[in-house]
Amino acid sequence: MTLIESFYPVLKPWLFRLDAERAHTFTVKMMIIAHRLGMLKSVVPGPQQPRSVMGLTFPNALGLAAGMDKSASAVEAWGALGFGAVEVGTLTPRPQPGNPKPRLFRLPEHEALINRMGFNNPGIQSAVKKLQQRRTKAVVGVNIGKNFDTPNEDAVSDYLICLKAAYSVADYIAVNISSPNTKGLRDLQAEGAVRELISALKKEQAVLQQEHGKQVPLLVKIAPDLNEMQIEALARVFNEQSIDGVIATNTTIERTAIKGHRLANETGGLSGAPVRERSNQVLQAFRMLLKEQIPLIGVGGIVSGADAVEKMKAGAALVQVYSGLVYRGPGLVREVLEKIKP
């Protein structure tokens, strides 16, 4: 066990006495400081287990989901901790403060979080400047979205701005059309809207590939709150447009799993253990419908190594964590990597 693994259980009670967002901000800052001081040591058990997915070589199959490092401030630190991939963002063309506080809530009884952050971020250009200086072996994904005040009919323009800006510094780019915290964003998952968006992005991707001399995979992050017809429609578009990958899933607006909890009526996306079952169902459905060459990244509800194994069995080529890291700390990284060894 590394120093940081043994230290987290001591630090956790203090962090949980802080407001959830303040604790989040403090944790990211401490990760940066610890890395600069050489205090971070990978918790990866034994030699790395590289995975080749989308033409990229991931040091291992575990990634940090978008939302933990919104500004791309601690990429090297997360990589040093042991993550094979770090997805930063969600980033928008212009900086925005996000929704009013409080907007992040813990539900320890359910190993869950509710957030309505609203894409608070410093803007795509700020993140690009930081990523130009990055030094990490971890694969870096850039998660992009639209500004809250951009109407859906102009959303394509916002995503194109972010795609062009991020292309030179990203290993892959994830298109977020599934956050419940930006009004109307999920409407972009409708078949016509998503076809228009992905078609425009794929065309621009081809142009950028020629300009930069490299292929940067384009992925789409989807919601768990999709019915059978919506899943079939999205899969149809993804197959037609030859999307490079799908991230399943984002947070849920469903509250059945936490019914009766004092925070159950808080607006926002629910993540952590309560979303696991539905996330896995959606993951499995897409695996059955998508072309074999379109890989899936499984995220949602991983709070143990066994949960990660379940994602892989459902069809994920890679997995990501976020809420589970809040509750389990760095030990979750070790446990997941031990369980999903090839």
Beta strands, then each sheet from edge to edge (+ up, - down):
strand 1: 51-53
strand 2: 56-58
strand 3: 62-64
strand 4: 85-91
strand 5: 104-107
strand 6: 112-115
strand 7: 139-144
strand 8: 172-176
strand 9: 218-222
strand 10: 245-248
strand 11: 269-272
strand 12: 296-299
strand 13: 318-321
sheet 1: 1+ 2-
sheet 2: 3+ 4+ 7+ 8+ 9+ 10+ 12+ 13+ 3+
sheet 3: 5+ 6- 11+
end
